[in-house]
Amino acid sequence: SFFEWPVEQWYLYHQKIQAVFKGYPTAQAAVETAVLNLWANRRHLSLWQFFGGYRQSCPVGFSIGIKSLSETVTEAKLHLQEGYSLIKLKGGLKLADDIQKILKVSDLLPKSAGLILDVNHGYTFNQAKLLINKIKKSRVQLIEQPVGLTNLSALKKLHQLSSIPIIADESAVSLEDCQKLLLGDYVSGVNIKLMKCGGPINFLKIFHLAKSLNKIVMLGCMYESVASLTTSAQLALGLPVDYVDLDSGPIDFCDDPARGGIIYQRGRLWLGKKLIMS
């Protein structure tokens, strides 16, 4: 039987889940979330409280895909009007286009708003270096994964020379990846996704390691339903996560079978009613 210990011994379940579902981080995250919810529900607690209960709401970023300059500007204006204070631009295909979009969107931002560039490992080292030089006076607060996911030497060089923080995304998949990147000072921070790192407890290990080293933590997501995003939201609100990039679920899906869990309002994330499946 899988349930060989009382649910109060949840760390034993964490260890077993990591072993039984090794190589399947989404399954690890799903089963561990179920165990932790069972433990919390028996004590009439939420996972938000268990993770730390740090805040009631937080700003959430909104991603704009790779589009033309005019479409990018139009969408950025729309989301700023909706109340978002953090815009993420996707890039990595054409350097000149990315620079133009960054500078144009930077001019639109009020002082209270920020900008992130997600390159999706699309540049060479020299391209990334040129980009950083061209946008150093822009409103970009950090750059995600500017170079190839296995090119850690280039990632570290950019981190060392850039005035804009460089964080890892595709290079920071597992707990082991993040330990290497953070302890080796390859980057200014990491973007962690529960569906990649193997669940909430691994996230907590990465988060506390990063914060002990004064590194940036972004909590991201895949293309997910609110059912899985709710756990990420509880972590985002339970802890002082620096950047919350959970723009999927109810934002993307018009037919999501899950209800409750998360509320998006004026560019902020809240926890709403109890999550149910219709």
Buried (B, 14 or more C-beta within 10 A) or exposed (E): EEEEEEBEEBEBBBEBBBEEBEEEBBBBBBBBBEBBBEBBEEEEEBBBBBBBBBBEBBBBBBBBEBBEEEEBBEBBEEBBEEEBBBBBBBBBEEBEBBBBBBBBBBEBBEEEBBBBBBBBBBBBBEBBBBBBEBBEEBBBBBBBBBBBBEBBEBBBBBBEEBEBBBBBBBBBBBBEBBBBBBEEEBBBBBBBBBBBBBBBBBBBBBBEBBBEEEBBBBBBBEEBBBBBBBBBBBBBBBBEBBBBBBBBBBBEBEEBEBBBBBBBEEBBBBBBEEBEEE
